[in-house]
Amino acid sequence: MHDTDALVIGAGPVGLFQVFQLGLLGLKVHVVDALPMPGGQCAALYPQKPIYDVPGVPVCTGEELAASLLQQIRPFSGPQHSHLHLGDLVESIRPLNAPLSGFEVSTQNGQTFRTQLIVVAAGAGAFVPKSMNIPGLDAPGHVHFHLPAPDALAPWAGQHLVVAGGGEEALETVAHLLQSTPEAQQPARISLMHRRDQFAVEPDLENTVRQWITSGRIGWIQGMPDHAEVEQGRLVALHVLGPDGTVRREPLDHLMIRQGLSPKLGPLTQWGLPLERKQIPVDMSTCQTATPGIYAVGDINTYPGKKRLLVCGFHEATMAAHAALAWLKPDEPQHLQYTTTSTVLKQRLGADLQ
Ligand SMILES: Cc1cc2nc3c(=O)[nH]c(=O)nc-3n(C[C@H](O)[C@H](O)[C@H](O)COP(=O)(O)OP(=O)(O)OC[C@H]3O[C@@H](n4cnc5c(N)ncnc54)[C@H](O)[C@@H]3O)c2cc1C
């Protein structure tokens, strides 16, 4: 059980900035995201693409923006980002009965948070990887959807890894494994598997990967997986229907499915919050939802004139933080303070007091 002032649902760019804004106001915050990495759409959908419209940052990639936002919340993170709970899905929200106040929030991995307020920063929903709908694919530890964290051991080191997919996510993964992975973490062999001999990627990346296939640096499997062969919990082969109509047995040790992510509103529809075209209506001056104590910011909310842009989400996170503090502490006067001049804010940030 985590006891906290605020729980942010979603560690996308807006959720991360929400942590910063709440932390700056002196509130204790936890944040949960279904993805194994922070950054939401920026990190999951366009990590290498340039963004040009973040104020004061002429250009940065999605991945760089996520890294900067993560760095910005470091003062409020506790040891090793202990407030950041990744790879977990918020399932239910239950209002607490008097004399208690606030909410009890439960997650898929069995975590419980008791919190005074909630900020929903859920974007278009929880990102869930698109899987492969074939019989027998039941080999926990051998089927993967994401790269491991940089400091974690790769489960496929020294073994045969098949990467499935024909889009940027799959081909970038192959390139990353070959070019940016320390030798000890590399698979002994990598094969790329896709149903067609066509890739939906930039020509440069396609040419590079095709050269690796032609030179034998990586293997190439064309076809539709038909079923998986699992022995004592270990994935040992995929049976793949090739373009010539023959099913071939393709031995492997690990399978990485990189066929994209799809956002699922899922549990959010059960939280008792009214939805308008899959978005949560809010009061635009506070970002409060129909339930006092629950706020919604970023792509998930809607109000007249709403724009699904980073800069709008960052503004909403600021408005929500101030409104939430006023709601939480109605008897305390709220004074707007600047980070440049406020000793209190500088202390919270661990900044130089000069
Ligand atoms: C290709 C592309 C390019 C873009 N370029 C720009 C640009 O140049 N400029 C710009 O301003 N905007 C751009 N955008 C839009 C911008 O990325 C979004 O506005 C922004 O990501 C919204 O941030 P967010 O934090 O609200 O939501 P998201 O980034 O969607 O993050 C929401 C997070 O919440 C998590 N989540 C949801 N539900 C749950 C749950 N129940 N439990 C746990 N976790 C949950 C999700 O897994 C996700 O990580 C672009 C978008 C795309 C797709």
PDBQT file of the ligand as one rigid body, heavy atoms in Angstrom, charges set to zero:
ROOT
HETATM    1  C1  LIG A 401       3.539  10.672 -34.618  1.00  0.00    +0.000 C 
HETATM    2  C2  LIG A 401       3.162  11.769 -33.654  1.00  0.00    +0.000 A 
HETATM    3  C3  LIG A 401       3.833  12.964 -33.709  1.00  0.00    +0.000 A 
HETATM    4  C4  LIG A 401       3.480  14.009 -32.827  1.00  0.00    +0.000 A 
HETATM    5  N1  LIG A 401       4.150  15.197 -32.918  1.00  0.00    +0.000 NA
HETATM    6  C5  LIG A 401       3.808  16.216 -32.080  1.00  0.00    +0.000 A 
HETATM    7  C6  LIG A 401       4.455  17.479 -32.196  1.00  0.00    +0.000 A 
HETATM    8  O1  LIG A 401       5.328  17.685 -33.048  1.00  0.00    +0.000 OA
HETATM    9  N2  LIG A 401       4.070  18.471 -31.322  1.00  0.00    +0.000 N 
HETATM   10  C7  LIG A 401       3.089  18.283 -30.375  1.00  0.00    +0.000 A 
HETATM   11  O2  LIG A 401       2.798  19.211 -29.616  1.00  0.00    +0.000 OA
HETATM   12  N3  LIG A 401       2.459  17.094 -30.264  1.00  0.00    +0.000 NA
HETATM   13  C8  LIG A 401       2.789  16.066 -31.098  1.00  0.00    +0.000 A 
HETATM   14  N4  LIG A 401       2.131  14.870 -31.010  1.00  0.00    +0.000 N 
HETATM   15  C9  LIG A 401       1.067  14.717 -29.969  1.00  0.00    +0.000 C 
HETATM   16  C10 LIG A 401       1.694  14.456 -28.601  1.00  0.00    +0.000 C 
HETATM   17  O3  LIG A 401       2.576  13.342 -28.671  1.00  0.00    +0.000 OA
HETATM   18  C11 LIG A 401       0.578  14.183 -27.596  1.00  0.00    +0.000 C 
HETATM   19  O4  LIG A 401      -0.211  15.343 -27.499  1.00  0.00    +0.000 OA
HETATM   20  C12 LIG A 401       1.175  13.851 -26.226  1.00  0.00    +0.000 C 
HETATM   21  O5  LIG A 401       1.911  12.642 -26.258  1.00  0.00    +0.000 OA
HETATM   22  C13 LIG A 401       0.063  13.695 -25.188  1.00  0.00    +0.000 C 
HETATM   23  O6  LIG A 401       0.671  13.375 -23.969  1.00  0.00    +0.000 OA
HETATM   24  P1  LIG A 401      -0.123  12.636 -22.798  1.00  0.00    +0.000 P 
HETATM   25  O7  LIG A 401       0.856  12.491 -21.684  1.00  0.00    +0.000 OA
HETATM   26  O8  LIG A 401      -1.413  13.332 -22.586  1.00  0.00    +0.000 OA
HETATM   27  O9  LIG A 401      -0.542  11.213 -23.410  1.00  0.00    +0.000 OA
HETATM   28  P2  LIG A 401       0.364   9.989 -23.947  1.00  0.00    +0.000 P 
HETATM   29  O10 LIG A 401       1.629  10.454 -24.536  1.00  0.00    +0.000 OA
HETATM   30  O11 LIG A 401      -0.561   9.198 -24.809  1.00  0.00    +0.000 OA
HETATM   31  O12 LIG A 401       0.694   9.140 -22.619  1.00  0.00    +0.000 OA
HETATM   32  C14 LIG A 401      -0.359   8.534 -21.914  1.00  0.00    +0.000 C 
HETATM   33  C15 LIG A 401       0.225   7.374 -21.101  1.00  0.00    +0.000 C 
HETATM   34  O13 LIG A 401      -0.771   6.892 -20.214  1.00  0.00    +0.000 OA
HETATM   35  C16 LIG A 401      -0.637   5.484 -20.094  1.00  0.00    +0.000 C 
HETATM   36  N5  LIG A 401      -1.913   4.929 -19.618  1.00  0.00    +0.000 N 
HETATM   37  C17 LIG A 401      -3.144   5.121 -20.119  1.00  0.00    +0.000 A 
HETATM   38  N6  LIG A 401      -4.074   4.474 -19.386  1.00  0.00    +0.000 NA
HETATM   39  C18 LIG A 401      -3.407   3.855 -18.372  1.00  0.00    +0.000 A 
HETATM   40  C19 LIG A 401      -3.795   3.028 -17.294  1.00  0.00    +0.000 A 
HETATM   41  N7  LIG A 401      -5.078   2.687 -17.084  1.00  0.00    +0.000 N 
HETATM   42  N8  LIG A 401      -2.836   2.552 -16.469  1.00  0.00    +0.000 NA
HETATM   43  C20 LIG A 401      -1.529   2.866 -16.694  1.00  0.00    +0.000 A 
HETATM   44  N9  LIG A 401      -1.096   3.648 -17.707  1.00  0.00    +0.000 NA
HETATM   45  C21 LIG A 401      -2.027   4.135 -18.524  1.00  0.00    +0.000 A 
HETATM   46  C22 LIG A 401      -0.274   5.037 -21.516  1.00  0.00    +0.000 C 
HETATM   47  O14 LIG A 401       0.366   3.774 -21.527  1.00  0.00    +0.000 OA
HETATM   48  C23 LIG A 401       0.644   6.189 -21.971  1.00  0.00    +0.000 C 
HETATM   49  O15 LIG A 401       2.017   5.905 -21.766  1.00  0.00    +0.000 OA
HETATM   50  C24 LIG A 401       2.445  13.816 -31.856  1.00  0.00    +0.000 A 
HETATM   51  C25 LIG A 401       1.780  12.577 -31.797  1.00  0.00    +0.000 A 
HETATM   52  C26 LIG A 401       2.132  11.568 -32.681  1.00  0.00    +0.000 A 
HETATM   53  C27 LIG A 401       1.404  10.242 -32.607  1.00  0.00    +0.000 C 
ENDROOT
TORSDOF 0
